[in-house]
Amino acid sequence: EDQVTQSPEALRLQEGESSSLNCSYTVSGLRGLFWYRQDPGKGPEFLFTLYSAGEEKEKERLKATLTKKESFLHITAPKPEDSATYLCAVKVLGTNAGGTSYGKLTFGQGTILTVHP
Amino acid sequence: ETGVTQTPRHLVMGMTNKKSLKCEQHLGHNAMYWYKQSAKKPLELMFVYNFKEQTENNSVPSRFSPECPNSSHLFLHLHTLQPEDSALYLCASSPWQGETQYFGPGTRLLVL
């Protein structure tokens, strides 16, 4: 069974204190790994997709990296507005009711990040 | 309107009520999804529609009934719900099934 585990569950940082969030996965045949940001009372907002080990993507203070077993979301010099829940999801091949193969997402439970001024 | 919109944003209903959630996407996508998000649990996929055809029903109780009249609109009809169905219900769309999903703001449902 495909599994996605995010750690830590919650992370409190001071403004400017860099850190990393982890997403480890056990899947058969990774087709992509996604990072989303979710603010309270809102839907997840797409951040990055990574497809192969060694790939990195950056957006402002965020950098996502991927290995064969896990992904890291590095946050450099965070600001209070970076406070949110960060979700990762892995994409594997599934088969729908009609027998067609398609990409299927499995989400982790998220990491709640709080950045204090 | 842009992106994915959902109405209503908040809903309180009794266990004997019937209500519907609406989702509309303005992205020209062909796949739409319903997810349930409960506190401290991963997102749970409920239903998937690809080109208006239901392609996934993730063992969802029959008190939840989806409807997809076209690629831009998705409904979730609710009847005789239970208190444990209280959650944030999220709609998402993607260019086609399996591609990057874009989410709406969700409907916060409380069942009394």
Interface residues (C-beta under 8 A of the other chain):
Chain A: V4 R31 F34 Y36 G41 K42 G43 P44 E45 F46 T49 L87 A89 K91 N96 A97 G98 T100 Y102 G103 K104 L105 T106 F107 G108 Q109 G110
Chain B: V4 Q6 K40 K41 P42 L43 L45 V48 N50 E53 Q54 T55 E56 N57 L90 C91 A92 Q97 G98 E99 T100 Q101 Y102 F103 G104 P105 G106 R108
